[in-house]
Amino acid sequence: MQRRILELAHQAALLAGDIRLAYVETTASDRLLGIAKENQASAQRLFALAESRLEAAAGTVIDVNLAQLEFLVTEVALRDAELAAGEARRKLLLLLGLDSRDARPVLVELSDEGSFPLLPLEALEQLALVRRLDVRASEEAVRQATAEVERQGGLSLRTIDVGIAAEKDGDWSLGPGIQVELPLFDQNQAQVAKAREALAQREMILVAVRLSVMQEVNSALARADASWDALAIYREQILTRSADTLAKARESYQLGKTTILPALEAQRQLLAARSAYAQRLLQAATALSDLERATGTPRETLLTKHLEQVGR
């Protein structure tokens, strides 16, 4: 019963992990939708600038067409982002058991303030081996198998003690006492061997589960570190430089110093950088959720233990 309880609790923990991941995907999709709207507005401003320059006889029809094509591309991207955001939210509501027509929960957006303080790999592995319910279920299975080996071994030691025996064969008579193992020929060897084989299988399964857990923790930690590092580069460097480049390219085009091509290229780079940043944010949040799942520990507890370790 204890093993079954642990298995069911593990399934519940997996469901909670799926819900958290669906939340991450939903909030990331909402952010991507917001970026798609910003991109459309940016492309519309460049299109309007090209039209105004054409009306002032300072631009060309080619500039207007190029700007309009870029605007139409952002229109399509906006439609795709709306569809993706809707699908992600419906998936989350389904996992929560809510009707999408009646329930519209307000979700807090993903934080991009910086990386999450994480424990070192060895500490995370030990935490996972202690807290993961599938590990505990496998350990419970080994204990059960060990108890079964001991039980089957005990069955082969049953004996019968007979002291002075009284028998009636015509007249009463007394005979010598004897000690006999029962049964005489079956010492339960087959059941003992079967129990030992089951124990060996359970022990191998436990070893495999522990190795799998440590590999999951290692992989999730590596993804989390890489994702947050890349996110910092996008936030502190790529987005800032791309926005500055676009502003200067628009100003040069508006003053007639350059054609529209540099402005279009700078705009594409900024749009791509924004989308990539949102994707990186999703990857970082997903990696953190994977680390929660791998360690069997919510991020709030991971943060607390990290602070405890730093304090020591």
N, C-alpha and C positions, 0 to 999 in steps of 0.2 A: 504494500500500500504506500509506503514511504517513497519507493522508487517511482511509482505511478504518479504520486503527487508532484514530485520533482519534474517529471516529464511534462505534466500538464502545465506546471508553472513556467517551464521553459517555453512551451508553445505560447503562453500568454505574454511572456517577455518578447518573443519574436513578433507577435502582433503589435505590441507597443512600439517596437523598433520600426515596423513597417509604417505605422501611423506617423511616427516622427519623421521618417524619410519622406513620406507623402506630404507632410507639412512643409519640409524643406523644399521639395520640388514645387509645391504650390506657391510659396512665397517667392521663390526664384522666378517662376513663370510670371508672377505679378510684376516683379522688378523688370523682367525682360519686356513685358508689355509697356511699362512706363518708358523704358529706353526706346522702344519702337515708336512711341508717340513723340518723344523728344527728337528722334531722328527724322520723323516726318516733318515736324515743325522746322527743323534746321534746313532740310531740303526745300521746303516751301519758301523759306526766306531767301535762299539763294536763287530760286526760280523767280521770285518777285523782283529781286535785284536785277536779274538778267532782262526781265521784261521792261523794267524802268529804264535801263540803259539802252535798250532797243528803241523805246519811245523817244529817248533823248538823242537818238542817232549816234550813240557812243558805243553801241554793241551790235551784235549780228544775230541773224535768225539761228545760226548754228549754235551760238551760246544759249539761246532760249531753248532750243530743242534738247541740247545736252542736259541742261538743268531740269527740264521737264521729265526727261527719261529717268534721271536720278530720283526725282520726286515720285514717279510712278513705282519705282523699285521699292521705295520706302513704304508706299501704300500697300503693296503686296506683303511686305514683311510685317506690317502692322496687322493685317488680317490673319496671317499665320500665328502671330504672337497672341492674338485674341483667342484663336482656336486652342492653342496649347495651354493657355491659362485656364480656359474653361474645362478642358479635359483633366488637367491636374487637380482642379478644385473638386470636380465630380468624383475622382478617384479617392480623394481624402474623405469626402462626405460618405462615400460607400464604406470605407474602412471604419468610420465612426458610427455607422448605422443610422445616418441622417438622410432625410429626403432633401435633395437639392432644390426642390421647389419650395420647401417650407423653411429650411434652415440655411442661413447665410452667416456663418460665424465670421467675426472680424479677426484677421490674423495679424500678428505682429511681424513686421518685416525682418528679414535676416540682418544681423548686425555685421558691419564691416569695419569695426573700430580697431581690429588687430587680431593677432593670433591668440588662440586659447592656451593658457599655461598648462603644459602636459607633464606627466610624470615620466621618468626615464623608462626605457624598454623593459628592463628587468623588473621594476616595480609593477608595471602594467601587466606583465606576464604572470607574476605571482598573484596579483589581484584577480586576474581572470581565472586562474586555477582554483581560487578559493570561492569566487562568487558565481561562476558560470554554472547554471543549473544542469546542463547536460553533463558536465564533468561530475557533479555531485550525484547525478542519477547513475552514471557509470560506476562510480565508487560504491554506491549502494548495491548495484548489481554484483560487484565483486564480493562484497560482504555477504550477500545472500548465497552466492555460490560457495563461498568458504564455509558458511554454516551448513550447507547441504552436504559438503564433503565430510564434515565432522559428524553429521547426523548419520549418514550412510555408514561411516566407519564404526560408529557405536552400535549399529544393528548387528554387525558381525561378531560382537563380543558377548552376545547373550549366552548365558549358561544356566544349567539347572543343577542345583545342589540337592542331593538326596542323602539323608543321614541313615539312621537305622530304620529299615523299612519293615512295616508290618503287613504281612500278606495272609490271606485265608485260603488255604488249599486243603479243604477237608478240616484240618485242625489249624489253629493260629500258629505262625512261626515268625521268627525275626531273622533278617538278613543283613549283610554289611551295607554301609552307606557308599554312594558313588557320586561323581561329578561329571556331567556330560554336557558338551556344547551342542546347542540346537540351532539350526539343523546340523547334522553330523557332517555332511559333505558340502553344503552350500554355505560359504562364508560371506555371501553378499559381494563377492569380488566384482561382478558385472556392474552392479549399481554404483559401487565405489569408483570404478574406472570411469563410468559415465559422468559421475559428479565431478571427478577431477578434470575430465576433458572440458566440461562446461565451464569450470573455473578457469582453465587455461584460456579458453575463448574470451571470457569476460575480461581477463587481465590484458589480453592483446587489444581488445576493443578500447579499454581504458587508456592504454598507451597511445593508441591511434587518436583518440579524442583529445588527449592532452597535447600531442604534437600538432594536431589541426588547430587547436585553440591558440597555441603560441604562434603558429604561422599567421593566423588571422590577425592577431594583435600586431605582429611585426609589420604586416602589409598595411594595415589600417593606419598605424603610426607613421609609416613612410609616406603614405598618400597625404595624410594631414599636414605633415611638415612641408612637403613639396607644394601643396596647394596654398597654404598660408604664405609661403615665401613668394610664390608667383603673384599672389593677390597683392602683396605689399608693393611689388614692382609696378604693377598696373596702377594701383592707387596713387603712388607717390611720384611716378615717372611718366608712364605712357599716357595716361588720361590727361595729365596736366600739359604735357608737351603737345599732344594732339589738338587739344582745345586752343592753345596759344597759336599753333600753326594755322589752324582754320581761321581764327580771328584776323591774323595778319594777311592771309591770302585773300580774304573777303575785302579787307581794306584796300589792298593793292588793286584788286579787280574793280572796286568801286571808283577808285581814283584814276583808272585807266592805265595803270602802270604795267599790268599783265593781262593775259587772256583769262578766260574762265577756267581753263584746264587746271592750273595749280589749285584754285579754290575747290574744284570738283574732287581732285585727288586728296586734298587735305580733309575734305568732308567725308570721303570714303574711309579714310584712315581713322577718323574720330568715331564714325558709326561702328566700324569693325572693332575698335578698341572698347567701346562701351559694351557691345554684345559679348566680347571675349571676357571682359571684366565680370559681367553678370554670370557667365558660365563658370568662371574661376571661383566666384563666390559660391555657386551651387556645389562645385566640386569640393571646396573646403568644408562646407556645411555637411555634405554627404559623408566625407571622410571622417568627420567628427562623430556623426551618427554611427558609422561603421565601427569606430573605436568604442563607442558605448556598447554596441552589440557584441563586439569581440571580447570585451572585458566583463560584460554582464553588469555594468555599472553606469548609472546616469551621469551626465557631464557635471551636474552640481556636486556629486560625491567625488568625482575625479578632481574637480577644482579644490574642494575642501582638503582632500588628501595631499594634493600638491602643496597647498599652503602649509599644511602640517609638516610636510617634509622640509620645506624651505625654512620653517621656524626652527626645526631641529638642527 
